[in-house]
């Protein structure tokens, strides 16, 4: 008997039928039931069914449940899926649970045997028969190993495994290792998983990545077939390329990360070996791998070849390289690793400090570069046991080698060449750089194009001086692009693309981006300059004094990290073209640029107009960015105008100190007590207030000190002071004859500086050791009555000088053979002049000597003195002519002999072969010494 259903109960009947279908039941109909009874039965069944349905629906609709992977209750799964589609929008479902090819469908579990595919390797390993290339490659590899063995030591595999490690592979400190496999098309996943599952050190997790792969479905089936909760499949329709796997590695909670290309099938002992080595003190801060590259070496023409240049030793090395018979039997440091990377999870984040050169390729080089630059971490290829393939990181090396040799597309090679050159140009210390330390004279730094222009004259002087090397570093990016800097220097823009050391673009924007903070800029400048300084070992790093203070701080820190003594020189822009003589200094003298401190001591009392003139000339002089302290020494009778003048005087070059005596001391005490050296690098410039100085006075002092006192290759211990003044008279002879050094030395060179036994009191810098010596000597010999002084220099009018500090200094210099360096320019142009204004000596009532102002007031040098010097530079110390107290030519040894012959020093010495030697720290006489 048929059953007639009304339209209003069809949905209930349909539901009942659907339930019967899903539970496998059969519909039972009783012919004699009334319609109302059937309705009650249907509603009861519906209520029960809905309760069951709701329970499963609530469970299976949870976003945490993957409906595709549950093997049980398949009927409920399909039922829930049907309603889930109707009730929940698709965008709510977590996209990580959906594989594009299998959404909403059930995947039947497979066995690995059913789904695994294997790469066909039916070819022989390529072997070279080029004897020349084999020799070039093996010789270079031998050189690398010898250097590394001597520098920091290399170990075999057995030696590495014998080293103490923080990881106890069988104890409580066993490391957790996350392995990341990145796959696209190659059919090696099963081989990799099989190897990893059989490791002697079990892994913590394996993440199989499929980014934009056309084989995503196949890869997922393989992962699912292993049915191992430690192995996860992560996919995306977007191809994150080579950097994606490192981005994923940031998420790991493991101790160590092992990232493998799809061409690497590690031996079963690799995790154990890698973890052990990574736990040693020596290699803890490192990235380890099985294949690496050593970047190109510099060629004879001073350029660097492509890393793909054929038949070239300088093109670098690929390690190991079976084609040339090169195997790795000792751990070797390389410039970057390929195909596999094993490192601390903490180090991974270093890869992303700087924006990569490109995201298309080169993640391998970028990782090693960033690790070295910011973590001082090296990249190492581990040795293997040639008789045990389970110790190999690439047990089937033919796969990796094919990958290496097929990446020869011209555009890719060019990109990678540009990338490694950019790294080398921004401070990457490659194996070539480590094995071939450079030594240059100057490394200039400019943060803006304006700074490039300001530094250009000095840079060009260095580069045009024979035997000198200098390069320039620019910030790059928005601050100072290389091309703009090249234009400012009148260089072709092609220098920015040449693989030759000349100009380095730091690309600061790669780190700072749009940041308004100074921190990224400081970090970028410091890290890059530190590497460049380490590679090139400049004697000085030169920049302008008003550069951004944060950049200046970064340059200072970078310079101080160099163990080979690099000095940061900050020059006022106006001074740069005035110190071109820097390029004429020896490389050994340049690092001492900042060592000396020149302290100005002014002796004044009541000549305010004279003092004003002196201070104006000091303020208008050129300085080199040094700190120059200034001290005013005032006697007790100083007038009010002078006190106001010194109090209001602004001195921007260093601290200002005011000193005033309580009891009048007179000129002898005012001068001799005006300065005492604080160290062996503290020099005293003593100036009376009627002196005026040249704008170039400070540069003369600096140049002379660096050329004759701070050059380790120069020995001139007799030099005790540097005069600013050129005398026109022979001062110590009664007749005071005229003296013109230009005429006297014209047979050598009319403008050669010379050494004179006479100290200068009209503007001179005194050396600290000899000034201490002078203090002790004067203390031992001081007497108010000149006739009681035991030193009487034959035919010297100084014997009758009373109350003169200079008389005692002359005596000491005569007895011990000391000299002062004097300038010698046309018309006696000098760096200081004496205006011969009335004072303690000039026009004094008790001074019977008449002074003609024209004999003492010399013209000040107003032009750059460098061009007037012999050959445009200071002559060698050995070529400096010397004269005695009476302006007679005498050798330095002859001067000492004259002092010894006089025999009137504080110690009795052999008056033929000995003079007094002192302790230069105290100035006290110690013994007699032969000369």
Protein Blocks (a to p, Z undefined) as FASTA:
>chain_A
ZZdddfklmmmmmmmmmmmmmnopacdddfkbcfklmmmmmmmmmmmmmmmmmmmmmmmm
pmkbcfklpmghklmmmmmmmmmmmmpcfklpcfklpcfklgoiacddddfklmpccddd
fbdcdddfbfklmmmmmmmmmmmmmmmmmmnopadfklmmmpccfbdfkbmklccddddd
ddfkbccklmmmmmmmmpfbdcfbdcdddehiaklmmmmmmmmmnopakbccdddfbdgk
jmlmmmmmmmpcbfbdcdddfkbccdfklmmmmmmmmmpmklmmccddfbdcddddddfk
opacdfkbghifknopcdddfknopacfbdcddfbdehiacddfklmmmmmmpccfbfkg
oklmmmmmmmmmmnopacddddddfklmklpfblblmlmmmmmmmmmcfklmmmmmmmmm
mmmmnopacfklmmmccddfbdcddfbfklmmmmmmmmmmmmmpghiacddddebljllg
fklmmmmnopafklmmpccdfbaceklmlmnmmafbfklmmmmmmmmmmmmmmmnopabd
cddfkbcfklmmmmmmmmmmpmnopadddddfklmmmmmmmmmpcfklmmmmmmpccddd
dddfklmklmmmmmmmmmmpccehiacdddddddfklcfklmmmmmmpccfkbccddddd
fbdgbjmlmmmmmpccfbfkbccddddfkbccdfklmmmmmmmmmmmmmgmkbccfkbgb
dcfbdcfbdfkbmklpaddfklmmmmmomkbccddfbdcfebpaddfklmmmmmmmmmmm
gcfblklpmbdcehiaklmpghifklmmmmmmmmnopacdddddehhiafbdcehiacfk
nopaklmbdcdfklmmccddfbdfklmpghhiacdfklpccddfkopacdfklmmmmmmm
nopafbdcdfklgccdddfknopafbdcdZZ
